[in-house]
């Protein structure tokens, strides 16, 4: 659709051009500038129409007295198109703020909470990464017996079970400490410097992980602090954005190499990698338990005391079940949250673009002002009946074009908003189901 008189020949009166003066008009615009505005072709589409204002009496500048005074200045004998441009110059609304708001509408405004095993920070859906570093005590005391067998063998079995149950996309590492020399004083220096990453931080591969577990036996002293410091280096080498780092330490006793596990755990948690330090005290005496519990607290994690195979397996299985539960909550919580965000954003679109929205209301107000101006022009003999009827049609058509534009833009934006919602919810469902299924 276009202005109904676009095929008329534009021929503004030479008399008007000759009588135009350079004195400022009521809005500070000179008569020459106003004349330039009047000489423009009227827009034929909504995008152009939205840029034609503001008229000198738009919005808060309107008063009936000013309108009558300006309408008096309009010469007689204008064509419908010329009269239309005069009315635009007076009454065209300022749509620029509305256009700016429409241009800034976001059809993908959705945010979700952080995924389980990752920081709980809202943001656009993105893959979160989980690094799990397991530090296993191989000091001589781990050769002792508990219910279920040798502590070392029980710990290895539990670690193997836990590593195999991690989410598919998690990376895991295994570092052993105290596995060299012996627990005699003569070997203390060697043993206290012994810590090796026997399974480098990477996706879990059962065969290679089990091979790493078989490389050592319990022999030496207990350099817990050193193992944590080295684990920090391991994690830093593969640190990426949106990565959560978790450390699990399995130990049957306190630090025996002069290190400060509490201090190092705090440094780990407050460092750039923000590692959470969890400690499992395996058949630990009271003194050792107090130290390990303090280190876990300083590392932002938790301490668990295991007395035998059953306790150790139960704790690690509970970690697995907790993660499954978190994924369940993440899935359905975010599905609901995305639905709410869709409704909120759709409401914002409708407040501007629905039939009762700001754009349509502004177009109707503008239509009424221009229609009334046309009536005054006819009553004062400035328009013949034929030109008046054409002018009315043009004013009405302008309103219809703007309202149709609002309706079409609303449909377009809501379609994109819905498509993005559906795509994200499908991702959330698949992600949640896959992660829960991978936690065997």
ABEGO torsion letter per residue (X at the ends): XBBAAAABBBBBBAAAAAABBABBBAAGBBAAAAAAAAABBBBABAAAAAAAOBBAABEAABBAAAAAAAAAABBBGBBAAAAAAAAAAAABBBAAAAAAAAAABBABABBBBBBBGBBBBBEBBBBBBBBBBBBBBABAAAABBBBGEBAAAAAAAAAAAAAAABBAABBBBBBBBGABEBABAAAAAAAAABBBBABBBBBBBAAAAAAAAAABBBABBBBAAAAAAAAAAAAAAABBBGBBBBBBBBBABBBAAGBBAAAAAAAAAABAAGBBBBBBBBGBBAAAAAAAAAAAAAAGBBBBBBABAAAAAAAAAAAAAAAAAAAAAAAAAAAAAAAAAAAAAAAAAAAAABAABAAAAAAAAAAAAAAAAAAAAAAAGABBAAAAAAAAAAAAAAAAAAAAAAAAAAAAAAAAAAAAAAAAAAAAAAAAAAAAAABX
